[in-house]
Amino acid sequence: MTEAIRRTPIPFEQASALITGGTSGVGLETACQLAEAGVPRIAIVGRNAERGQAARDAVLSRQPGVHVEFLQGDCNEADQANAVCEAARAAFGSVDILVNSTVGPYGPTLLHKIPVEQLQDIVLKQMMAPLLTSRIVLPWMSEKGGGAIVNIASDAGKLTTPGESVIGAAMAGIIMFSRTMAIEAKRNGIRVNIVTPSIIEGTATYQQVMAAEFSSKLFGKAIKMAQLGVVTPADMAALIVFLASPQAAKITGQAISCNGGISAA
């Protein structure tokens, strides 16, 4: 029997992190918590330069002295994802931690009410950033002999929910992609995990779904089931930071729900 290769995880103090969707919500809070945990180099990605600068300032206000780069781009597009990842590598020398926190612009809608022409856009804008960026950084992590990837999906990829047939399909795609990548990449010391929330208060997505009649009823019921409390960006970020850390060195291929007790998916 071949002996397993034991690899030493990269300490936070030596790591560089890349966070897509990093200018607000869970992504921004994750950047802040990674900085506070000792990661010295962090690149946050977003499409809006003004929000990007504000996010950079927010990280520095909580952890002065960290090297924070804002990289503008839409990682759902292959050329922009490649440019962003290459820019992070050029700035830091490596990408040791990748967190994909991008969110599509579409909320829950019953399938028969979704225009056929919109189906492809929903899927692509929800799931392409994790696929593209993971594929781009994977060889770099392999060359270095380790790394951690955390992709954010949702419980819609695990549980059937009315109005989330297409969103759920994209989320399930992120989950299976990440789990399969975890098995492929473990030989090179790379860990890949997924965090699957239900609803996260204090985010733009929360405001969007609660402003629409159908989704507000749907998630209003879910909120009542969150008897441990509705999840916040800080809750999500704490879990993501743990999964990216050396303390989670033997955890990979897991899709972990963080939902306050809404379900046991």
Secondary structure, DSSP 8 states (H G I E B T S, - for coil): -----------GGG-EEEEETTTSHHHHHHHHHHHHHT--EEEEEES-HHHHHHHHHHHHHHSTT-EEEEEE--TTSHHHHHHHHHHHHHHHS---EEEE----S-----GGGS-GGGHHHHHHHHHHHHHHHHHHHHHHHHHHT-EEEEEE--GGGTS--TT-HHHHHHHHHHHHHHHHHHHHHGGGTEEEEEEEES-BTTSHHHHHHHHSHHHHHHHHHHHHH-TT--B-HHHHHHHHHHHHSGGGTT--S-EEEESTTS---
